[in-house]
Structures are given as structure tokens and as C-alpha cells.
Amino acid sequence: MELATNPRAVNLRQFKKQVIERKRTLKRFLTKLENERPRGIDKITPVIEQEVWSEVDCLTCANCCKKMSPTFTKQDLIRISAHLHMTVDAFKEKWLFFDKKDKDWMNVKQPCQFLDLKTNMCSIYEVRPADCAGFPHLSKKKAVDYMHVHKQNIEYCPATFKMVEKLKAAISLVQLSRVR
């Protein structure tokens, strides 16, 4: 997909620039949300998430698959290795390492071995890890419980970045209207 023909296309150069300019401000905002837990946030995040997805096409980005690794649950390992006609042990040996600190199975390399770099599509999409299926976790039921996740993801995910920017603007507007 060409950028010029897709209005939802992600320009990664521009995104990296925005991250450099606004990352600190957005992380401070997320920390403030964690501490203050504004009322009504769980009602506005799904609305903002819909706006974000009308503006972002993940297949023009795939930064998550290029720069991050999902964690693989036991169920993920069983499902994916069966799909690939491998044993769980063979799958782990070929593709993963065990992160002793977090006690998680993760990809050995980046970009993800299952990412087709020509199309930005996942070759195991139907059986992908639960972590991938839920990414970027924009509007979970308790939004403030995911602020720490968003702090990490704003650097990698344009959708998360937009979500946090829109959330910041929406909360500023609500606070402004209360002052009047």
C-alpha cells in the first residue's frame, strides 16, 4: 500500500519524529492518569479507539512486529507449534528464548520470524500469540490499569501514540469545561 493512496497509512519517519518531540510529555500525562484516575475515562477510551482505527492502518506500519516481541503463553506455544507441525520443545528451541527476569518466552530475533516484510502480514495470524491478538490494548475495561503498557507502546505503536494524544486532549477539554 502506498502512502499517497492510503489516508490511514503510517509514515514511520514522521512518527519517530513525533515520539522524540512528545514522548516525555505523554509519559508524564500517563503517570498522572495512573495516580489521579479520572472519572469517565473508561467511557471515552472506546470512542477514542474507534477514531484512532479510522486514522491508522497497521499493515502500513507493523512496527510492533519489527521492534517488539510478544510473550508466548503455554496455550500459545501449544497452538502455534501444532499449527507448524512441531513439538513445543522444537518450537521453543528454534524461535524463542526464556526471559528469566520476567519468566516469559519471547522471540529470539526481531523483526518477528512470522512477519512477512513485503506485506507486513503475519504468517500465523489465525493462531498468533494472545499478546499479539490483544495488541495494542487501547481500550481495556480498566483503562488506568494499562497506562504502564501505553507508556512503553507509545514509542513503537502509532495507534497507541494517537490514542494517548487524543485522550490527553479529551481530558484537557473536560477539565477546561469544569473550570467554566
Sequence and secondary structure as in RCSB ss.txt:
>XXXX:A:sequence
MELATNPRAVNLRQFKKQVIERKRTLKRFLTKLENERPRGIDKITPVIEQEVWSEVDCLTCANCCKKMSPTFTKQ
DLIRISAHLHMTVDAFKEKWLFFDKKDKDWMNVKQPCQFLDLKTNMCSIYEVRPADCAGFPHLSKKKAVDYMHVH
KQNIEYCPATFKMVEKLKAAISLVQLSRVR
>XXXX:A:secstr
  TTT TT   HHHHHHHHHHHHHHHHHHHHHHHHH  TTHHHHHHHHHHHHHHH  GGGT HHHHH   EE HH
HHHHHHHHTT  HHHHHHHHEEEETTTTEEEESSSS TTEETTTTEETTGGG  HHHHHTT TT SSGGGGHHHH
HHHTTT HHHHHHHHHHHHHHHHHHHHHH 
